[in-house]
Structures are given as structure tokens and as C-alpha cells.
Amino acid sequence: MDYPFANRAAEDERLVVQGALFDPLTRRLFQQAGITSGMRVLDLGSGAGNVARLVAELVGPAGAVVGIERDPVAVELARRRTD
């Protein structure tokens, strides 16, 4: 059986679409968990950076977010989407 996300462009697009779909729910979860301005957050398995970007909005310029991702292609996608 082939890996369903072997096509890199399709996988990148899937991650972007998935983020747009789940961002409102994720934001609400983080707000209910108490993530707020000035906090420092670690995002393990950042993928395309959806969660890291979202939580960065919550912690604001007084906070910090570090995203860890082992796939260099995903890291590059996250960088392109952040700039």
C-alpha cells in the first residue's frame, strides 16, 4: 500500500486546508487552557506551522513560540507561510 501523502504538494495543501478547518477549534481549546499574552509555548511536530502561528497570536509579542519539526520540507513550508 502506498503512503497516501507521498505527493509533497498534495500533502502541503492538505495541511493548509486542515489548519483552516481546525484553527477555530484549536484557538478555543488554547484559550480555555489558559494560553495568554506573554506565555512561552513549545509546539512539537509543527508540520506546516498552523498551530505555532495560531498560538503566536495568543501569546503576542510579549510571548514566544518554538516549533519543532523534523521534516525539512514542512519547516520550509511553515517559514514561507509565516513570512
N, C-alpha and C positions, 0 to 999 in steps of 0.2 A: 504494500500500500504506500502510495506517495504521500509525503508530508503536504497537507493542504495549503500551507502558506509558503511554499518553496519559491513562488514568484515574488520577488522582493517588492516590486512596485505595487502589486496587489496587496501584499501584507502591510506596506506603509499606508496605503489608502484605507485598509480595514482598521488600522489603529487610529487614524484620524477620525473616521466615522464613528468608531466605537467610543472615542473620547467625547465627541459631540453629543452622543446619545446618553452617556452616563455622567457627564460633568455635573448636571444639576443635582443628581442624587449623591454624588461624591462630595460636592460642596456642602450639602445639607448634613451629611454624615460628619464631616470635619467640623462644621460649626457646632453641631450637637456634642461632639467630642471635646469641644473647648479650644480648638486651634484658633488663635487670635493674634493680633498685631504683636510683633516683637519676638515671637517664638522662633526656635530653630527646629527644623524638620529634616529627617532623612527619608528619602524615597528609594527603597531597594527594588531593583527590577523596573527601572523607569520607562523602558520602552521608548515610545515616541515623545515622552515628556508631558503627557496630558496632566497627570496628577501633580507633577512638580510645578508646572505652570499655574495650575489652579490653586494649590496651596500657597504659592508665592504671592498670589493676590491677597490671600487671607492674612499672611504674616506681614505683608507690606515691606516697605524699605527698612524698617527697624528690625526686621527678622531676617532669617536666612533659610534657604532650602538647598540641600545637596542631593543630587540624583545619582544613583549608581546603576550602571547598565553595562553588561559585558559584551553586548553586540555593537561593534563599532559603527555599523551602518545605522542602527537605531539611534545611536548617540548623535551621529551627523544629522539625521532627520530632526531630532529634538533641537539641535542647535539652529538649524535652518528655520524651524517653526518659532523659535524664541526670538531671534533677531528681528 
